[in-house]
Each structure stands twice: as structure tokens, then as C-alpha cells.
Amino acid sequence: MTTWQGWQHFATTPPLTPPQPGDPPRSLEERLAYHSQFVTVRTPAINTLATQVRTLMLLGHHQQTTARPSLIVTGPAAAGKTTALLEVGRTCHLAHTRKHPTPPGRTHQQVPVAYLLVPPGATAKTLATQFARYLGIPVTTRMTQTQITEAVCHTYTAAGVRLVLIDEIHRLNPRTTTGAEATDLLKDLTERIRATFVYTGIDVASTPLFSGVRGAQLAGRASLITCGPLPARHGNTHPFTDLLTDMENALDLTHHTPGTLPRHATYLHQRTAGRIGSPARLIRQAAITAICDGTERITKKTLEAIQLDHLAEEASRPRTRRPTQTA
């Protein structure tokens, strides 16, 4: 998805939908493929991000003199940050293309959204090259960073890019010379491209990105949205149980008993620490296992037999106290 063609395919491909009453039964392969990809459940983080992005895009649309306000989505690993980013980007893409269809006879489409990954050990030139690669801007080894940046700013403006999504922002380290130059490049691009920039990264507020002069500039322009684990209970609501209910309603299993997953919410929350990525993986694997072994249902025994990601397994492992040493 870090090229326009790949992003357009992602954004315009209809999202998966749960089986509906009256639909013809899906084949074994279709159901395996469905649970492998599965649906995207709208979480509070996605709703918050969508509202903030829409507001900031309107706020910065006519801003000319300084960098437009931006957003940073932060949180621990496997908290659903990238999923939220992609879902909001897809929504923006579809809304823009519906409102501004390509005129008949025009060969060049507008490009409302750009999605990029910060490469490991990013320099200003490699980061500028990522921007160029997204729109297929030719880059040669002889080109300087300034030349690439000029081509990027001109092409992005001509293409009408309105939303720039940058993932893995925690890879930038302004305390190093190359990291500082890459951070300065991003600041330059936010001032020259008429788009709203949204970044995601792991625990961004605790990284060097928010330190020093450059960090103060970023913190002064960017709003922070924390995409953390879902609590078992929040006031009178049960966000984690609601997530399990939505996932269970999307299953395509012939013998699954409704209410099984919400009934095991306490166990699943303890097992996954509420990180959205972990229960999503656990339930997808359990559904595929249930199809392959013919049981066509998910039980607690099925869930217990599945090995989760190391982060979740470590978080759910009981902590043992060290024995007290005596003199």
C-alpha cells in the first residue's frame, strides 16, 4: 500500500462483510480466506481518529503561511494503531472520490491520500525517496535530496493530496544527525504540501521525537491520540466485551454457539491484556482451526490450545514473587 496503485486497490476494494441471512453458503476455501482477513471492527480509537482527522482537514484547508496542524496516533504495540490509520484513510479516500469524481476524458486521477512507512535508519534522502516512490516519481542515484524534495512537493500538490499518513514514526531519532535531518524534512513537507499529516508510532511521547527544539515544534503542532488496550470496563460500558461480541457476530461457523466469546471476556482480556491485535489474531486462528477440524465452533478449549504472540503470552503469564532473602 506504499504505492498509489496499491493504496487505490486497498481503498476501493469492498471490505469483507459477515454472512447475511439468506446468503448462499460459502465454500470451505472462501470461509478460510474470510477468517484469514476478517472484518475490521470499529473501535473507539477509530471513531476518535476519524473525527479529529475530518476536523483538522477542514481547519487546515485554507491555511497558507505555516504548517497545518497534524495528528500523532501513539500507543503500545498491537494496540490497533495501523488498523485505525488505514480505516480512516480508506474512508477519506472514498469520501473524496465520491465528492470529486474524475471528469470524463481526464487521464490523471486525483490522489487524495498518501500512505508511507518510515524506513529503518531513515535519512532525509531515503524518506524523500519514499514520498517519491508512492506516486512513481522517477528518482536516480545522482539526484540530491533537494531535487527529490522539489519533485515531491510539486507532484503532490498537482495530484491534490489532502491527507498524508506516515506509519512507524518512532523509527526517527532527532538526536542523531541523520534523524534530525529526516525530521526537518518532514517539517518542510508539512509546510509545502497542502495536506494534513497523520503519524503513528509506538509510545511516541516517550521517544526522542518529543525532546529538544525539534520535539517542541512537533509537540506544538500535533495533537496526540492514544490508542491503548481496551479496558474490561469503562464506567457503565464494557468495551472489550463489545469488541468480542462484534467479532463473534462476524464469524462464519456453522455450529458456533452465540454468546461464547463474550462469556469468556474475563479470560480473554487477561490472556491478551486488552490489546486489540491479540484477540483479533486469537479468534481468527480459532475460527480457522474450527473449520479445519470440522467442529465448526469456538470453545474455551479451542482458545487455550492456540499459542499467541510473545507479547500477549508474556503479559498473561502469572508473575511469581522472588523468595525473600534472609540474613
Secondary structure, 3 states (H helix, E strand, C coil): CCCHHHHHHHHHCCCCCCCCCCCCCCCHHHHHHHHHHCCCCCCHHHHHHHHHHHHHHHHHCCCCCCCCCEEEEEECCCCCHHHHHHHHHHHHHHHHHHHCCCCCCCCCCCCCEEEEECCCCCCHHHHHHHHHHHCCCCCCCCCCHHHHHHHHHHHHHHHCCCEEEEECHHHCCCCCHHHHHHHHHHHHHHHHCCCEEEEEEECHHHCHHHCHHHHHHHHHHEEEEECCCCCCCECCECHHHHHHHHHHHCCCCCCCCCCHHHHCHHHHHHHHCCCCHHHHHHHHHHHHHHHHCCCCCCCHHHHHCCCCCHHHHHHHCCCCCCCCCCC
